[in-house]
Amino acid sequence: MPLKRFLPLFIFAGIFIAFIIGLSLKPGEIPSALIDKPVPEFSLPPLQGAGIGLRTTDLMDKNNIVIVNFFASWCGPCHIEHPALVYLSKIQGIKLHGIAYKDRPKNSLSFLKSLGNPYDKIGTDLKGRVAIDWGVTGTPETFIIRNGIIRYQHIGPIHQMQMDDLILPIIKGLQQEGAS
Amino acid sequence: MIAELGHYLLVLALGLAVIQAVFPMIGAARQDGRMMMLGQPAAYGQFFLSFLAFLALTYSYLISDFSVSVVARNSHSLKPLLYKISGVWGNHEGSLLFWVMFLALFGAMVAYFGRGLPTSLRARVLSVQAMVGIGFYLFMLITSNPFDRLSEIPFEGNGLNPLLQDPGLVFHPPFLYLGYVGLSVVFSFAIAALIEGRVDPAWARWVRPWTLLAWIFLTIGIMLGSWWAYYELGWGGWWAWDPVENASFMPWLVATALLHSAIVVEKRDSLKSWTILLAIIAFSFSLLGTFIVRSGIITSVHAFATDPERGFYILIFLALVIGGSLLLFAIRSDKLQSGGLFAPISRESGLMINNLFLSVAAAVVLYGTLHPLLSDAFFGVKSSVGAPFFNVVFSLLMIPMVITMVYGPHLKWKRADINGINQRLMAITGIALLAALMVFYVTYGGAIMPAIWIGIGIWLLLSTVQELAGRIKLFQVPFKDSLRRLMRQPRSSWGMSLGHFGFAVGLLGIVATSSWTLEAQKVMSPGDEMKIGNYRLTLKDVVPVAGPNYTAVRGILSVAPVGGASFMVYPESRTYISSPITTTEGAVKTTIAGDLFVVIGESQGQGRWGVRAYYKPMQVWLWIGTVIVVLGGVISLSDRRYRIGLPQGQKTSGKVKHAP
């Protein structure tokens, strides 16, 4: 059994390892076109009952840094990200809103019931129409907003490490910007 | 109700696929004829069930049943009928169903037409085909059920992305999928041959038409996609080295190599394990092509929202199919003994060198496509190689490749006389050199490569014609005899001549359009003029128009070519009702010398409009060349050898059955 016959298999194994690593990477981390743009116009129904759950004016908060998180109960990384969001929601001067992306309200509710609800207001984007305007390619995705202007877009779950190194510094920076 | 029925049919088809996978394989190992025989009815039944499931989904689209999740997400009640139907396979879940249905159809075709095959080979082929099918059924049922219902039924569907509402794109995905799925048969034959431990010319005679069929579909599919990009995306580009384009190009390159290496197996009983490897790789690339977009591993303009559950399943599936078959290859391929020997300069060598370059080309595309992933995964660096990388590497790789194409058909089997060929090619080599020099002179000061490439293209064109002329002894015997010889050429050699001729025509088009495209843009009010190349454009008016599911502005421009009659063009910019996306419908005036491509852009206020114009020299040559190539493939597919192969096989089937 000459070794060279195994060569194709070895090459494939190499590519395959890259695939496995790649599945946890975020190739989509490209600067968003929406950075420094005002938040898109939208108005979404709440998870329960009729009326309005979340709309553009909710994000025009002058006193707080606003964070909008696209989530779904069917999305595994959203479960992973959840504690980070709960942590964020407890910080002073932050308003965290959620948009349930292509998710049945019933499932979103039980998801939040079992893991806790960190969101101030929630809109349901059943068809994913609003997500298109936000340039969302998948869940979870998180936007940091100040004075109705999108300042940062995070694609994929917020890991604990990124929380300290990335997210919190950004928020702190924006808060100082507001103070000065 | 219909959707539930469809779901149920899918589960039943999975059951039959399991039977088709298990029993014939065991039967072939034990030489148990009854167990092997189970393969055919299972294959027919599996196709029947998956076809019914496909009809069920189509029905849900036709009646706009928005309680079915995929229909709600991808269809719209106002959509024209054609796009309702094409919507069935225009999304992740539906395309999987489409895939698996054709996988089952091709399995059934092997069962039906393969009556002349050795029983154990046929049983194993059907079994492997069903194993691949099982992977698809499970993928669908576990992660992507096309028949999922919504608990709350929306009043209206999401609509199909307007960019995709185009006749060119209705047929682009199905042809690609047919190509991918067609390669599954070749793959099944390769795996079956590895298990049998036997590859012979008869095997190659079976594999080649399937390769050819898949290759024709792939070629058409890629061309349609490219053509669509050209006139729909509004920047006149036809190839961008996007990961998804590459994903369809890689199996095409490998299938092209396979097409040529199978000839060597068939005629000379050589290059066997290489051919088997190519068959495995071709299908592996098809799977990668089908899945690479859906896993979210590589970003692409084609990417649709992905979720990790699918990515995980896809990886397992790829590991089993590709890893498993390559492992089998590693263990079993030394059983395949090579027959015919050949000299370094011979038809066999020519085909081998061609295979080498095609494979290197495929490897380059694979590397370029995976580069962002590889560098990110192994070095933590985000980088990607763009179109310039591919363009440079490809234009260098293609030179020796085309030289092989010039010489190859002139070479004799076993041993060829290179000096004699050089002498015969002298005249056309001179003409090609002259052409290159002329282009160099006319474009003096510009790049040198285009001139070289035009020369090479003309060289190939003439060489292909000369080879055919030599075969029919043109000008050596009376013209009537030549004509009779021409008519008697086997269809497979017609296929070769047309294939190479079409390639040369397309090559010339590619070189011209990518080297000498002109571009101009201007903000115009009615009455304004702009110049591009030999054309003078005047914007006459801009008017609103209403389509069935869009509104549009239409520019009315008159175009006056130097020394020709003037004509009108009507580019449109459409805004769709269901989703606020604007698409451009460029106006294209095609001549054999080049395309004039006019696009109307956004309103600049005060009745002024952005107008862009391109002049693409010899663009139409690319499409004509591809059509000639496809025609060559179709003619070759109808060759006597393959048609006669069937009844002949039937006659001898009794004898073959008892062979060990």
Contacts between the chains, C-beta under 8 A, distances in Angstrom:
chain1	res1	chain2	res2	distance
A	1	B	330	7.4
A	1	B	331	6.8
A	1	B	334	6.3
A	2	B	334	6.8
A	5	B	273	7.6
A	5	B	329	6.8
A	5	B	330	4.6
A	5	B	331	7.9
A	5	B	333	5.5
A	5	B	334	6.6
A	6	B	330	4.4
A	8	B	277	6.2
A	8	B	280	7.7
A	8	B	281	7.2
A	8	B	326	4.9
A	8	B	329	6.7
A	8	B	330	7.5
A	9	B	323	6.9
A	9	B	326	4.1
A	9	B	327	5.7
A	9	B	329	7.5
A	9	B	330	5.3
A	12	B	284	7.6
A	12	B	322	5.7
A	12	B	323	6.1
A	12	B	326	5.5
A	13	B	323	7.2
A	15	B	370	6.5
A	16	B	315	7.5
A	16	B	318	7.3
A	16	B	319	6.1
A	16	B	323	6.9
A	17	B	377	7.5
A	18	B	370	6.8
A	18	B	373	5.4
A	18	B	374	5.2
A	18	B	377	4.3
A	18	B	378	6.7
A	19	B	295	7.7
A	19	B	297	6.0
A	19	B	315	5.7
A	19	B	318	7.5
A	19	B	373	7.4
A	20	B	315	6.5
A	21	B	376	8.0
A	21	B	377	3.8
A	21	B	378	7.6
A	22	B	297	4.4
A	22	B	298	7.7
A	22	B	373	4.6
A	22	B	376	7.0
A	22	B	377	5.2
A	23	B	295	7.0
A	23	B	296	7.8
A	23	B	297	6.1
A	23	B	308	6.8
A	23	B	311	5.1
A	23	B	312	6.9
A	23	B	315	6.7
A	25	B	297	8.0
A	25	B	373	7.7
A	25	B	376	5.4
A	25	B	377	6.5
A	27	B	296	7.7
A	27	B	297	7.0
A	27	B	298	6.2
A	27	B	299	4.5
A	27	B	372	6.2
A	27	B	373	7.0
A	27	B	376	6.9
A	28	B	299	5.4
A	29	B	382	7.1
A	30	B	299	7.8
A	74	B	307	7.1
A	75	B	307	6.3
A	75	B	308	7.8
A	76	B	307	7.7
A	76	B	308	5.4
A	76	B	309	6.7
A	77	B	308	6.5
A	104	B	150	7.8
A	104	B	151	5.7
A	104	B	152	7.4
A	106	B	151	7.0
A	126	B	152	7.5
A	126	B	154	7.3
A	127	B	72	7.7
A	127	B	73	7.3
A	127	B	154	7.0
A	127	B	158	5.2
A	128	B	158	7.7
A	128	B	305	7.4
A	129	B	158	7.3
A	129	B	579	7.6
A	132	B	579	7.5
A	137	B	303	7.1
A	137	B	305	6.0
A	138	B	296	6.9
A	138	B	305	4.9
A	138	B	306	6.0
A	138	B	307	7.0
A	139	B	307	7.9
